[in-house]
Amino acid sequence: MLTAEMIIGSVVGFIVEKALSKVGFLTGNNRRTACRSLTKLYYSVQALDDVTENIFHTLNGFRSTSTGEAYALMNALNNHMHEVALASNMFIDLGQELHAGLEIIDPALAVCCVALYVSKFDFLHEMSNTVEWDRSATPGRIVVKMPTRTTNELTMDRAYADALDAYKRGEKHYWPDTWNRTDGPDQVILSWEDHDSATAFIVRLTEHRAVLVKAKEKLRELLKSSFTVDELLFQTNTHPHR
C-alpha cells in the first residue's frame, strides 16, 4: 500500500469532488450511513499518512554522511513493515461499508470506486504486503511492489460519465473501467549499498505522500462542513452496509 499513495490520493480527491454537492441533500439514517463510511475512509487515509510519517522520521534518524541513503531507507522500511500491512488491511476491510455509503450519496460514484476492491484487477489485494524482505541473497534485500496500473482524474471522470449514462439507460450493474496501465517496473529492489535506487524511491514516496495529504485535507473539510458532531461521533448502527 505504501507505493499506492498517489492512487489512493487521486481516488479520495475524486470522491470528495463528486460528493461535495450531494451530501447536503441526504436525510435521516442515510446521512449517518454516509457519514460513517466517509469517516472510516478518513481514518484509513490517516493511518497510511501516519505510517509514511513514521518512515520519514526513522529515515532521518538513521541518515548520516558515512552510511548514505540506502542504509537509512533499509532500516526505516524494516522498522515499519508491519504498520504498512496494517494500513493496507484497513482499506481492504472498508470495502463493503464504503460502497454502501457512496451508493447512498451517488450510485455512479460508488460503482467507479468499488473497482478498487472487486474487479478483474483487484488493486487493494495486490498492494497488500507491499514491502517484503528477500532473503535469497546475502545480505538481504527489500522488495517493494509497485502498482501495475494506476488511475487519474481524467480516467475517473470518464468512468463516472459512462456510469451515469448507463444508469440513465437502466443498467443496474454497469462496470466502468477506472484503470490505466503503467510503464514503470512492477517492483523496486532496494539494498544496503544502492544509494541511487534509495534516493529515487525516497523522492517518489515524498511526491506520493504530498498527494495523499492534500486529499486527506479535502476529505476532512467535507466531513467538517457536511456533518454534525453527533453524526460524526455517535452512531448506533454498527453494520450500515448490511
BELNORTA-V485619 format. One record per pair of residues at least 4 apart in sequence whose C-alpha atoms are under 7 Angstrom apart, sorted by the first residue. I is the first residue (numbers start at 1). J is the second residue. Records with the same first field share a line. If there is no record, write none. Layout:
I->J ; J
This chain:
1->5 ; 84 ; 88 ; 127 ; 128 ; 130
2->84 ; 130
3->146 ; 205
4->8 ; 147
5->9 ; 208 ; 209 ; 212
6->10 ; 208 ; 211 ; 212
7->11 ; 150 ; 151
8->12 ; 212
9->13 ; 211 ; 212 ; 215
10->14 ; 152 ; 153
11->15
12->16 ; 215
13->17 ; 215 ; 218
14->18 ; 153
15->19
16->20 ; 218 ; 219 ; 222
19->23 ; 105
20->222
22->105
23->105 ; 226
24->226
26->30 ; 31
27->31
29->33
30->34 ; 104
31->35
32->36 ; 231 ; 235
33->37 ; 101 ; 240
34->38 ; 101 ; 102 ; 104 ; 105
35->39 ; 231 ; 232
36->40 ; 232
37->41 ; 97 ; 98 ; 101
38->42 ; 98
39->43
40->44
41->45
42->46 ; 216 ; 219
43->47
44->48 ; 87 ; 90 ; 91
45->49 ; 216
46->50
47->51 ; 87
48->52 ; 87
49->53
50->54
51->55 ; 83 ; 84
52->56
53->57
54->58
55->59 ; 76 ; 77 ; 80
56->60
57->61
58->62 ; 76
59->63 ; 72 ; 73 ; 76
62->72
63->68 ; 69 ; 72
64->68
67->71
68->72 ; 195
69->73 ; 195 ; 198 ; 199
70->74 ; 191 ; 192 ; 193 ; 194 ; 195 ; 198
71->75 ; 192
72->76
73->77 ; 198
74->78 ; 192
75->79
76->80
77->81
80->84
81->85 ; 131
82->86
83->87
84->88
85->89 ; 128 ; 129
86->90
87->91
88->92 ; 128
89->93
90->94
91->95
92->124
94->98
95->99 ; 117
96->100 ; 241
97->101 ; 240 ; 241
98->102
99->103 ; 110 ; 114
100->104 ; 241
101->105
102->106 ; 107 ; 109 ; 110
103->107 ; 110
106->110
107->111
108->112 ; 160 ; 163 ; 164
109->113 ; 160
110->114
111->115 ; 175
112->159 ; 160 ; 176 ; 178
114->118
115->119
116->122 ; 123 ; 124
117->122 ; 123 ; 124
118->122
122->126
123->127
124->128
130->144 ; 145
131->142 ; 143 ; 144 ; 145
132->142 ; 143 ; 144
133->140 ; 141 ; 142 ; 143
134->140 ; 141 ; 142 ; 143
135->140 ; 141
136->140
137->141
141->189 ; 190 ; 191
142->189 ; 190 ; 191
143->187 ; 188 ; 189 ; 190
144->187 ; 188 ; 189
145->186 ; 187 ; 188
146->185 ; 186 ; 187
147->186
148->181 ; 182 ; 186
149->179 ; 180 ; 181 ; 182
150->179 ; 180 ; 181 ; 182
151->155 ; 156 ; 178 ; 179 ; 180
152->156
153->157
154->158
155->159 ; 178
156->160 ; 178
157->161
158->162
159->163 ; 176 ; 177 ; 178
160->164
161->165
162->166 ; 176
163->167 ; 174 ; 176
164->168
165->169
166->170 ; 171 ; 174
167->171 ; 172
190->194 ; 197 ; 198
194->198
195->199
196->200
197->201
198->202
199->203
200->204
201->205
202->206
203->207
204->208
205->209
206->210
207->211
208->212
209->213
210->214
211->215
212->216
213->217
214->218
215->219
216->220
217->221
218->222
219->223
220->224
221->225
222->226
223->227
227->231 ; 232
228->232
229->233
230->234
231->235
